Amino acid sequence: MELKRVVVTGLGAITPLGLDVDTTWNNALKGVSGAGPITHFDTTLFKTKFACELKGFDPLNYVSDPNDRREIKDFKRNDLYTQYALACAKQAVEDANLLADGIDRDEVGVIFASGIGGLHTFEEQAGDYARHEDRGPMYSPFFIPTMIADIAAGQISIKYGFRGPNFGVVSACATSTNALIDAFNYIRLGKAKAIVTGGSEAPLFPAGVGGFNAMKAISLRNDDPQGASRPFSASRDGFVMGEGGVCLVFEELEHALARGAKIYGEVIGGGMSADAYHITASHPEGLGAKLVMQRAIEDAGIKPEDVDYVNAHGTSTPVGDLSEAQAVKDVFGEHAYKLNVSSTKSMTGHMLGATGAMEAVFCLLACRDDIVPPTINHADGDEDEKIDYKMNFTFNKAQKRTVNIALSNTFGFGGHNASIIVKKYQK
């Protein structure tokens, strides 16, 4: 069976760096940090008081008719993670012109991810029950369908009438990369002509921040939020939480060409693996990270030396950054000193279930524009003696170079690893 070629024809993003793809990309190239004080709730009693929040998100900008009270009510009834999903999907669907006459919506699917799902809805409903336990279980009838992690995929499908494959994906921080790989495979196997894919997350509420604080996973650098995410630096002390939604339209090449769609780039491979080691810590020798990159490269039918840029998972945790840096060296050998590596989480924060989709977009745009976004917040003298700085971590400043092929890594709690490879589109 001949596999179909898969291209990207639409992008959408609402992120801590901007409420659209262009603003997000331009701020990433400038090295802007999206971090600041948390405004979603009172952090007085919390150890960490900052995160990478969205700025200026207004649901009214993402409904079809801002005067339709019913539509506005239905939109706002969704958990915030689903609102973010609908918002970025609207951008991507419109960017791809996916509602044009002649497109068979039976052949368009939605595979959309979230690492946690409706955390705020769960927190509100459980808290309300705890406060009024004496009256019995009076939960909202919308509680379950609003909270579940697949409902964003369902809501996108319902909104646009896309009747192809439709499901959610959950694999912690690898979530949206797994969704992209699923979409890629369904299209190249001929199971759909186009798939709306990506991920969203809205974890910046007491349960999310408090839970990650309890794990000692997130930075405590409250006096310097914008400098807190510092991947591959010795002084790193944990990741910075982020939120948002990112969406891509994957499409069969022949289908895209037939309708004259613009093409951002081509998806050529994906890999998956497990650390099989620990529920939260990555394997100290990077065994799973090494395996997932090797599988992605093999799936793409390329050689390691063909890769020009690696968007690292690079969360700014002491163990994770070290094991990933070693895995890159193991996979690429001498070529590890010739390619560029960067962690864009230093700017966006860790968007959890949305982060893989975000970093795939950065890889596509790096190929399109021949420029690598930076890893910010590294200072001279802040070197970890266990990391080989002969590798080009693209510290502090974007770097112009030819980028024909880029690889994006995402690793999640539970030992889930996913890597996806994209390239410049050529006929």
The 8 nearest C-alpha neighbors of each residue, nearest first, counted from 0:
[[1, 2, 188, 3, 189, 187, 4, 190],
 [0, 2, 3, 188, 187, 4, 189, 186],
 [3, 1, 187, 188, 0, 4, 189, 186],
 [4, 2, 187, 5, 251, 1, 188, 189],
 [3, 5, 252, 251, 187, 2, 6, 267],
 [6, 4, 251, 252, 250, 266, 265, 3],
 [5, 7, 265, 250, 249, 252, 264, 266],
 [8, 6, 249, 263, 264, 248, 262, 9],
 [7, 9, 262, 95, 248, 261, 263, 249],
 [10, 8, 95, 91, 248, 94, 247, 7],
 [11, 9, 91, 247, 246, 94, 248, 90],
 [10, 12, 91, 87, 90, 246, 245, 20],
 [13, 11, 245, 19, 87, 20, 244, 14],
 [12, 14, 18, 244, 19, 243, 87, 17],
 [13, 15, 243, 16, 17, 53, 18, 12],
 [14, 16, 53, 33, 52, 51, 17, 347],
 [17, 15, 23, 14, 33, 26, 347, 22],
 [18, 16, 23, 22, 14, 19, 15, 13],
 [17, 19, 13, 14, 12, 22, 20, 23],
 [20, 18, 12, 13, 17, 22, 21, 23],
 [19, 21, 12, 23, 22, 11, 24, 10],
 [20, 22, 24, 23, 19, 25, 17, 26],
 [23, 21, 17, 25, 24, 20, 19, 26],
 [22, 24, 17, 16, 20, 26, 21, 25],
 [25, 23, 27, 21, 26, 22, 20, 28],
 [24, 26, 28, 22, 27, 23, 21, 29],
 [27, 25, 29, 23, 31, 28, 24, 22],
 [26, 28, 24, 30, 29, 25, 31, 372],
 [27, 29, 372, 25, 26, 30, 397, 24],
 [30, 28, 26, 27, 31, 25, 397, 396],
 [29, 31, 27, 28, 375, 26, 373, 32],
 [32, 30, 26, 29, 27, 346, 33, 16],
 [33, 31, 346, 225, 34, 30, 347, 345],
 [32, 34, 15, 51, 16, 347, 346, 31],
 [35, 33, 51, 225, 50, 32, 224, 49],
 [34, 36, 49, 224, 50, 51, 37, 225],
 [37, 35, 49, 48, 38, 50, 34, 224],
 [36, 38, 49, 50, 48, 39, 35, 40],
 [37, 39, 40, 36, 41, 52, 42, 49],
 [40, 38, 37, 204, 203, 41, 52, 42],
 [41, 39, 38, 42, 204, 37, 205, 203],
 [40, 42, 43, 38, 39, 37, 44, 205],
 [41, 43, 45, 48, 44, 40, 37, 47],
 [44, 42, 45, 41, 48, 46, 40, 47],
 [43, 45, 42, 46, 41, 48, 47, 209],
 [46, 44, 42, 47, 43, 48, 209, 208],
 [45, 47, 48, 219, 212, 44, 42, 209],
 [48, 46, 219, 45, 49, 221, 212, 218],
 [47, 49, 42, 37, 36, 221, 45, 46],
 [50, 48, 36, 37, 35, 47, 224, 221],
 [51, 49, 240, 34, 239, 35, 37, 241],
 [50, 52, 34, 241, 33, 15, 348, 240],
 [53, 51, 15, 50, 242, 241, 54, 34],
 [52, 54, 15, 14, 56, 55, 243, 242],
 [53, 55, 56, 52, 15, 17, 18, 16],
 [54, 56, 57, 53, 18, 17, 52, 58],
 [55, 57, 54, 53, 58, 18, 13, 60],
 [56, 58, 59, 60, 55, 61, 54, 86],
 [59, 57, 60, 61, 56, 62, 75, 82],
 [60, 58, 57, 61, 62, 65, 71, 64],
 [59, 61, 58, 57, 62, 65, 86, 56],
 [62, 60, 59, 86, 58, 63, 89, 85],
 [63, 61, 64, 59, 60, 65, 71, 70],
 [62, 64, 65, 61, 70, 67, 60, 59],
 [63, 65, 66, 67, 62, 70, 71, 59],
 [66, 64, 67, 59, 62, 63, 71, 60],
 [67, 65, 64, 68, 71, 70, 69, 63],
 [66, 68, 64, 70, 69, 65, 71, 63],
 [69, 67, 71, 70, 66, 72, 65, 73],
 [68, 70, 72, 71, 67, 73, 74, 66],
 [69, 71, 73, 67, 72, 68, 74, 62],
 [70, 72, 68, 74, 69, 73, 75, 67],
 [73, 71, 69, 75, 70, 74, 68, 76],
 [72, 74, 70, 76, 71, 75, 69, 77],
 [73, 75, 71, 72, 76, 77, 70, 82],
 [76, 74, 72, 77, 73, 71, 58, 82],
 [77, 75, 73, 74, 72, 78, 145, 141],
 [78, 76, 75, 74, 81, 145, 82, 79],
 [77, 79, 81, 80, 117, 145, 120, 82],
 [78, 80, 82, 81, 201, 83, 77, 117],
 [79, 81, 201, 200, 83, 78, 82, 199],
 [82, 80, 84, 151, 83, 79, 78, 77],
 [81, 83, 79, 85, 84, 80, 86, 77],
 [82, 84, 244, 86, 80, 81, 85, 243],
 [85, 83, 81, 244, 82, 86, 199, 87],
 [86, 84, 88, 82, 83, 87, 89, 81],
 [85, 87, 83, 89, 84, 61, 88, 82],
 [88, 86, 11, 12, 90, 89, 84, 246],
 [87, 89, 91, 85, 90, 86, 246, 92],
 [90, 88, 86, 92, 87, 91, 85, 93],
 [89, 91, 11, 87, 88, 93, 92, 94],
 [90, 92, 10, 11, 9, 94, 88, 93],
 [93, 91, 95, 89, 97, 94, 90, 88],
 [92, 94, 96, 90, 95, 91, 89, 97],
 [95, 93, 91, 9, 92, 96, 90, 10],
 [94, 96, 9, 97, 8, 92, 93, 91],
 [97, 95, 93, 94, 98, 99, 92, 260],
 [96, 98, 95, 92, 99, 93, 102, 94],
 [99, 97, 96, 100, 102, 92, 93, 159],
 [100, 98, 97, 96, 102, 101, 258, 95],
 [99, 101, 102, 98, 103, 97, 96, 258],
 [100, 102, 103, 99, 98, 258, 104, 97],
 [103, 101, 100, 104, 99, 98, 97, 106],
 [104, 102, 105, 106, 101, 107, 100, 161],
 [105, 103, 161, 107, 106, 162, 102, 160],
 [104, 106, 162, 163, 103, 107, 161, 108],
 [105, 107, 191, 163, 104, 192, 103, 108],
 [108, 106, 193, 163, 104, 161, 194, 105],
 [109, 107, 163, 194, 164, 165, 161, 162],
 [108, 110, 195, 165, 194, 152, 196, 111],
 [111, 109, 196, 166, 165, 167, 178, 152],
 [110, 112, 152, 196, 197, 167, 198, 109],
 [111, 113, 198, 168, 167, 175, 174, 197],
 [114, 112, 352, 116, 199, 198, 115, 148],
 [113, 115, 352, 171, 169, 174, 170, 116],
 [116, 114, 113, 148, 118, 117, 200, 171],
 [117, 115, 148, 113, 118, 147, 146, 114],
 [118, 116, 146, 120, 119, 78, 147, 121],
 [117, 119, 121, 120, 116, 122, 115, 202],
 [120, 118, 122, 121, 117, 123, 204, 78],
 [121, 119, 123, 117, 122, 118, 146, 78],
 [122, 120, 118, 124, 119, 123, 125, 146],
 [121, 123, 119, 125, 120, 124, 126, 118],
 [124, 122, 126, 120, 121, 125, 127, 119],
 [123, 125, 127, 121, 126, 122, 120, 128],
 [126, 124, 128, 122, 127, 123, 121, 129],
 [127, 125, 129, 123, 128, 124, 122, 130],
 [126, 128, 124, 130, 129, 125, 123, 131],
 [127, 129, 125, 131, 132, 126, 130, 124],
 [130, 128, 126, 132, 127, 131, 125, 124],
 [129, 131, 127, 128, 132, 126, 133, 125],
 [132, 130, 128, 133, 129, 134, 127, 135],
 [131, 133, 129, 128, 134, 135, 130, 136],
 [134, 132, 131, 135, 130, 136, 128, 129],
 [133, 135, 132, 131, 136, 137, 128, 130],
 [134, 136, 133, 132, 137, 131, 128, 138],
 [135, 137, 138, 128, 134, 132, 131, 133],
 [138, 136, 135, 139, 128, 134, 131, 127],
 [139, 137, 136, 140, 124, 142, 128, 141],
 [138, 140, 142, 141, 137, 124, 143, 136],
 [141, 139, 142, 138, 143, 144, 137, 145],
 [140, 142, 139, 144, 145, 143, 138, 146],
 [143, 141, 139, 145, 140, 144, 146, 138],
 [142, 144, 146, 145, 141, 147, 140, 139],
 [145, 143, 146, 141, 147, 142, 150, 140],
 [146, 144, 142, 143, 141, 77, 78, 147],
 [145, 147, 117, 143, 144, 120, 142, 116],
 [148, 146, 149, 116, 150, 144, 145, 143],
 [147, 149, 116, 150, 113, 115, 146, 117],
 [150, 148, 167, 151, 152, 147, 166, 153],
 [149, 151, 153, 152, 148, 147, 154, 144],
 [150, 152, 81, 154, 153, 149, 84, 155],
 [153, 151, 111, 155, 150, 154, 149, 109],
 [152, 154, 150, 156, 151, 155, 157, 149],
 [153, 155, 157, 151, 156, 152, 150, 158],
 [156, 154, 158, 152, 157, 153, 85, 151],
 [155, 157, 161, 153, 154, 160, 159, 158],
 [158, 156, 154, 160, 155, 159, 153, 161],
 [157, 159, 155, 156, 160, 154, 161, 153],
 [160, 158, 156, 161, 157, 155, 98, 104],
 [159, 161, 157, 156, 158, 162, 104, 155],
 [162, 160, 156, 104, 107, 159, 108, 163],
 [163, 161, 105, 104, 160, 108, 107, 164],
 [162, 164, 108, 107, 106, 105, 161, 165],
 [165, 163, 108, 109, 162, 166, 110, 191],
 [164, 166, 109, 110, 108, 163, 152, 153],
 [167, 165, 110, 152, 149, 111, 109, 168],
 [166, 168, 149, 112, 111, 110, 152, 148],
 [167, 169, 112, 178, 174, 111, 170, 113],
 [168, 170, 174, 114, 171, 113, 112, 167],
 [171, 169, 174, 173, 114, 172, 415, 411],
 [172, 170, 114, 411, 174, 173, 412, 169],
 [171, 173, 411, 351, 352, 174, 410, 114],
 [174, 172, 409, 411, 410, 170, 171, 176],
 [175, 173, 170, 169, 352, 177, 172, 171],
 [174, 176, 178, 198, 355, 177, 112, 197],
 [177, 175, 355, 179, 178, 174, 173, 356],
 [176, 178, 180, 174, 175, 179, 181, 417],
 [179, 177, 175, 181, 176, 180, 168, 110],
 [180, 178, 176, 182, 177, 181, 196, 183],
 [181, 179, 183, 177, 182, 178, 269, 184],
 [182, 180, 178, 184, 183, 179, 185, 177],
 [181, 183, 179, 185, 180, 184, 194, 178],
 [182, 184, 180, 181, 186, 185, 179, 187],
 [183, 185, 181, 187, 186, 182, 188, 180],
 [186, 184, 190, 182, 188, 183, 187, 181],
 [187, 185, 191, 189, 188, 184, 183, 190],
 [186, 188, 3, 2, 184, 189, 185, 4],
 [189, 187, 185, 186, 190, 2, 184, 3],
 [188, 190, 186, 187, 191, 185, 3, 192],
 [189, 191, 185, 186, 188, 192, 187, 106],
 [192, 190, 106, 186, 189, 193, 107, 185],
 [191, 193, 106, 251, 250, 107, 186, 254],
 [194, 192, 250, 107, 249, 191, 251, 108],
 [195, 193, 108, 249, 109, 107, 248, 196],
 [196, 194, 248, 109, 247, 108, 110, 249],
 [195, 197, 110, 111, 247, 246, 109, 194],
 [198, 196, 246, 111, 356, 175, 245, 247],
 [197, 199, 353, 112, 175, 111, 113, 352],
 [200, 198, 244, 353, 113, 84, 243, 352],
 [199, 201, 80, 242, 352, 243, 113, 353],
 [200, 202, 80, 242, 203, 79, 243, 199],
 [203, 201, 207, 204, 200, 118, 242, 119],
 [204, 202, 207, 201, 208, 39, 205, 242],
 [203, 205, 207, 206, 202, 208, 40, 39],
 [206, 204, 208, 209, 207, 203, 40, 210],
 [207, 205, 209, 210, 204, 208, 122, 118],
 [208, 206, 202, 210, 204, 205, 209, 203],
 [207, 209, 211, 205, 210, 206, 212, 203],
 [210, 208, 212, 206, 205, 207, 211, 213],
 [209, 211, 213, 207, 212, 208, 206, 214],
 [210, 212, 214, 208, 213, 209, 216, 217],
 [213, 211, 215, 209, 214, 210, 208, 217],
 [212, 214, 210, 211, 215, 209, 216, 208],
 [213, 215, 211, 216, 212, 210, 217, 209],
 [216, 214, 212, 213, 217, 211, 237, 218],
 [215, 217, 214, 237, 211, 212, 238, 218],
 [218, 216, 237, 238, 239, 215, 212, 211],
 [217, 219, 237, 236, 238, 220, 239, 227],
 [218, 220, 47, 221, 217, 46, 236, 237],
 [219, 221, 222, 223, 218, 227, 224, 47],
 [222, 220, 223, 219, 224, 48, 47, 49],
 [221, 223, 220, 224, 219, 227, 226, 225],
 [222, 224, 226, 221, 220, 225, 227, 35],
 [225, 223, 227, 226, 34, 35, 221, 220],
 [226, 224, 34, 32, 227, 223, 35, 33],
 [227, 225, 223, 224, 376, 228, 229, 32],
 [226, 228, 224, 225, 220, 229, 223, 218],
 [229, 227, 345, 226, 315, 239, 238, 230],
 [230, 228, 376, 315, 235, 232, 345, 227],
 [229, 231, 315, 232, 313, 314, 228, 235],
 [230, 232, 320, 229, 315, 233, 313, 321],
 [233, 231, 382, 230, 234, 381, 235, 229],
 [234, 232, 383, 382, 381, 235, 231, 384],
 [233, 235, 232, 236, 381, 229, 383, 382],
 [236, 234, 315, 229, 233, 232, 237, 316],
 [237, 235, 218, 316, 234, 317, 315, 238],
 [238, 236, 218, 217, 316, 216, 315, 235],
 [237, 239, 217, 315, 314, 218, 316, 228],
 [238, 240, 348, 217, 50, 228, 349, 218],
 [241, 239, 349, 50, 348, 51, 238, 350],
 [240, 242, 350, 51, 348, 349, 50, 52],
 [243, 241, 350, 201, 200, 52, 202, 51],
 [244, 242, 14, 13, 199, 200, 83, 201],
 [243, 245, 199, 83, 84, 13, 353, 12],
 [244, 246, 12, 197, 87, 198, 11, 357],
 [247, 245, 197, 11, 88, 87, 196, 10],
 [248, 246, 10, 196, 9, 197, 195, 91],
 [247, 249, 195, 9, 8, 7, 194, 196],
 [250, 248, 7, 194, 193, 6, 247, 8],
 [251, 249, 193, 6, 5, 192, 252, 7],
 [250, 252, 5, 254, 192, 253, 4, 186],
 [251, 253, 255, 254, 5, 4, 6, 250],
 [254, 252, 256, 255, 251, 257, 4, 3],
 [255, 253, 257, 251, 252, 256, 258, 192],
 [254, 256, 252, 260, 253, 257, 258, 259],
 [257, 255, 259, 253, 258, 254, 260, 252],
 [258, 256, 254, 255, 259, 253, 260, 252],
 [257, 259, 256, 255, 260, 254, 253, 102],
 [260, 258, 256, 257, 255, 261, 254, 262],
 [261, 259, 255, 258, 256, 262, 8, 95],
 [262, 260, 8, 259, 263, 95, 255, 9],
 [261, 263, 8, 264, 7, 260, 6, 424],
 [264, 262, 7, 8, 261, 363, 367, 424],
 [263, 265, 424, 423, 7, 262, 6, 422],
 [264, 266, 6, 424, 422, 421, 5, 7],
 [267, 265, 421, 5, 6, 420, 268, 422],
 [266, 268, 299, 421, 420, 265, 422, 269],
 [269, 267, 299, 298, 420, 295, 419, 266],
 [268, 270, 419, 295, 418, 180, 420, 298],
 [269, 271, 295, 294, 291, 418, 417, 419],
 [272, 270, 417, 291, 416, 418, 269, 294],
 [271, 273, 416, 291, 287, 415, 290, 417],
 [274, 272, 415, 414, 275, 287, 416, 271],
 [273, 275, 287, 414, 276, 282, 286, 415],
 [276, 274, 273, 414, 277, 413, 287, 282],
 [275, 277, 274, 282, 414, 278, 281, 280],
 [278, 276, 280, 279, 275, 414, 413, 281],
 [277, 279, 413, 412, 280, 414, 276, 281],
 [280, 278, 412, 277, 413, 281, 414, 411],
 [281, 279, 277, 278, 282, 319, 318, 412],
 [282, 280, 319, 283, 414, 279, 274, 285],
 [281, 283, 285, 284, 274, 276, 286, 280],
 [284, 282, 322, 285, 281, 318, 286, 319],
 [283, 285, 282, 286, 322, 325, 326, 323],
 [284, 286, 322, 282, 288, 326, 283, 287],
 [285, 287, 289, 288, 284, 290, 282, 274],
 [288, 286, 274, 290, 289, 273, 285, 272],
 [289, 287, 285, 291, 286, 290, 326, 292],
 [288, 290, 326, 286, 287, 292, 291, 285],
 [289, 291, 287, 293, 288, 292, 294, 286],
 [290, 292, 270, 294, 271, 272, 288, 293],
 [293, 291, 295, 294, 289, 290, 418, 296],
 [294, 292, 290, 296, 291, 295, 297, 289],
 [295, 293, 270, 297, 291, 292, 296, 298],
 [294, 296, 270, 269, 298, 292, 268, 297],
 [297, 295, 299, 293, 294, 298, 301, 292],
 [296, 298, 294, 300, 299, 295, 293, 301],
 [299, 297, 268, 295, 300, 296, 294, 269],
 [298, 300, 268, 267, 296, 297, 301, 295],
 [301, 299, 297, 298, 296, 302, 268, 267],
 [300, 302, 299, 296, 297, 305, 303, 298],
 [301, 303, 305, 304, 296, 300, 297, 306],
 [304, 302, 305, 331, 306, 296, 301, 330],
 [303, 305, 302, 306, 334, 331, 307, 338],
 [306, 304, 303, 302, 307, 301, 404, 403],
 [307, 305, 404, 304, 405, 303, 308, 338],
 [306, 308, 338, 402, 404, 405, 339, 305],
 [309, 307, 405, 339, 338, 340, 306, 406],
 [310, 308, 340, 406, 311, 407, 405, 339],
 [309, 311, 407, 341, 342, 340, 406, 408],
 [312, 310, 313, 342, 408, 309, 341, 407],
 [311, 313, 409, 408, 314, 342, 410, 310],
 [314, 312, 311, 342, 320, 230, 315, 344],
 [313, 315, 238, 316, 312, 230, 344, 320],
 [316, 314, 230, 238, 237, 229, 235, 313],
 [315, 317, 237, 319, 314, 318, 236, 238],
 [316, 318, 319, 320, 235, 315, 236, 321],
 [319, 317, 321, 316, 320, 322, 283, 281],
 [318, 320, 322, 316, 321, 281, 317, 323],
 [321, 319, 323, 313, 322, 318, 231, 316],
 [320, 322, 324, 318, 319, 323, 325, 386],
 [321, 323, 285, 325, 319, 283, 324, 284],
 [324, 322, 326, 320, 325, 321, 285, 319],
 [325, 323, 327, 321, 326, 322, 320, 328],
 [324, 326, 328, 322, 323, 327, 329, 321],
 [325, 327, 289, 323, 329, 285, 328, 324],
 [328, 326, 330, 324, 329, 325, 331, 323],
 [329, 327, 325, 332, 326, 331, 335, 330],
 [328, 330, 326, 327, 332, 331, 325, 289],
 [331, 329, 327, 328, 332, 289, 326, 293],
 [332, 330, 335, 334, 328, 303, 329, 327],
 [331, 333, 328, 334, 335, 329, 330, 327],
 [334, 332, 335, 336, 331, 337, 328, 304],
 [333, 335, 337, 331, 336, 332, 304, 338],
 [336, 334, 331, 333, 328, 337, 332, 338],
 [335, 337, 390, 334, 333, 338, 389, 391],
 [338, 336, 334, 335, 339, 391, 390, 333],
 [339, 337, 307, 308, 335, 336, 334, 340],
 [340, 338, 308, 391, 392, 309, 307, 393],
 [339, 341, 392, 309, 308, 310, 391, 393],
 [342, 340, 374, 392, 310, 393, 373, 311],
 [341, 343, 374, 311, 313, 344, 310, 345],
 [342, 344, 345, 346, 374, 341, 347, 373],
 [345, 343, 348, 347, 346, 342, 349, 314],
 [344, 346, 228, 343, 375, 229, 348, 374],
 [347, 345, 32, 344, 343, 348, 33, 31],
 [348, 346, 344, 33, 15, 345, 16, 343],
 [349, 347, 344, 241, 239, 240, 51, 346],
 [348, 350, 241, 240, 351, 344, 239, 354],
 [349, 351, 241, 354, 242, 353, 348, 352],
 [352, 350, 172, 354, 349, 353, 114, 200],
 [353, 351, 114, 113, 174, 172, 200, 198],
 [354, 352, 198, 199, 350, 351, 356, 244],
 [353, 355, 350, 357, 351, 356, 352, 358],
 [356, 354, 176, 175, 358, 357, 353, 409],
 [357, 355, 359, 197, 175, 358, 354, 353],
 [358, 356, 354, 360, 355, 359, 245, 353],
 [357, 359, 361, 355, 360, 356, 354, 362],
 [358, 360, 362, 356, 361, 357, 407, 355],
 [361, 359, 363, 357, 358, 362, 364, 356],
 [360, 362, 358, 364, 359, 363, 365, 357],
 [363, 361, 359, 365, 360, 364, 405, 358],
 [364, 362, 360, 366, 365, 361, 264, 367],
 [363, 365, 367, 361, 366, 362, 368, 360],
 [364, 366, 362, 370, 369, 368, 363, 367],
 [367, 365, 402, 363, 369, 364, 403, 423],
 [366, 368, 364, 365, 369, 363, 423, 263],
 [367, 369, 365, 370, 366, 364, 402, 401],
 [370, 368, 401, 402, 366, 365, 400, 367],
 [369, 371, 399, 365, 368, 400, 398, 372],
 [370, 372, 398, 397, 365, 399, 373, 369],
 [373, 371, 397, 28, 27, 370, 398, 341],
 [374, 372, 397, 393, 396, 395, 394, 341],
 [373, 375, 394, 342, 341, 395, 393, 345],
 [374, 376, 395, 345, 394, 377, 373, 30],
 [377, 375, 229, 226, 395, 378, 374, 228],
 [376, 378, 375, 232, 394, 229, 395, 381],
 [379, 377, 381, 380, 376, 232, 382, 395],
 [378, 380, 381, 377, 382, 232, 376, 394],
 [379, 381, 382, 378, 233, 377, 383, 232],
 [382, 380, 233, 379, 378, 232, 234, 383],
 [383, 381, 233, 232, 380, 384, 379, 386],
 [382, 384, 233, 385, 386, 232, 381, 231],
 [383, 385, 386, 382, 387, 233, 388, 381],
 [384, 386, 383, 387, 321, 382, 325, 233],
 [387, 385, 383, 384, 388, 321, 324, 231],
 [388, 386, 389, 390, 385, 384, 324, 325],
 [389, 387, 390, 386, 391, 392, 382, 383],
 [388, 390, 387, 336, 391, 392, 335, 386],
 [389, 391, 336, 388, 392, 387, 335, 337],
 [392, 390, 339, 393, 340, 389, 336, 388],
 [391, 393, 340, 341, 394, 390, 339, 374],
 [394, 392, 373, 391, 341, 374, 340, 339],
 [393, 395, 374, 392, 373, 375, 396, 377],
 [396, 394, 375, 373, 374, 376, 377, 393],
 [395, 397, 373, 394, 398, 393, 30, 375],
 [398, 396, 372, 373, 371, 28, 393, 370],
 [399, 397, 371, 370, 400, 396, 393, 372],
 [400, 398, 370, 369, 371, 397, 401, 368],
 [399, 401, 369, 370, 402, 398, 371, 307],
 [400, 402, 369, 403, 399, 370, 366, 307],
 [403, 401, 366, 369, 307, 404, 400, 365],
 [402, 404, 423, 422, 366, 401, 307, 405],
 [403, 405, 422, 306, 307, 402, 421, 366],
 [406, 404, 308, 421, 362, 420, 306, 309],
 [405, 407, 420, 309, 419, 310, 308, 421],
 [406, 408, 310, 419, 418, 309, 359, 311],
 [409, 407, 418, 312, 311, 417, 310, 406],
 [410, 408, 173, 312, 417, 355, 416, 418],
 [409, 411, 416, 173, 415, 172, 417, 312],
 [412, 410, 172, 171, 415, 173, 414, 413],
 [413, 411, 279, 414, 278, 171, 415, 172],
 [412, 414, 278, 415, 279, 411, 277, 171],
 [413, 415, 274, 273, 412, 411, 275, 416],
 [414, 416, 411, 273, 410, 413, 170, 173],
 [417, 415, 410, 272, 271, 273, 409, 173],
 [416, 418, 271, 409, 270, 173, 176, 177],
 [419, 417, 408, 270, 407, 269, 292, 295],
 [418, 420, 269, 407, 406, 268, 295, 270],
 [421, 419, 406, 268, 405, 267, 266, 269],
 [422, 420, 266, 405, 265, 267, 404, 363],
 [423, 421, 404, 265, 403, 264, 424, 405],
 [424, 422, 264, 403, 366, 265, 425, 367],
 [425, 423, 264, 265, 422, 426, 263, 262],
 [424, 426, 423, 265, 264, 422, 262, 403],
 [425, 424, 252, 423, 256, 265, 4, 253]]
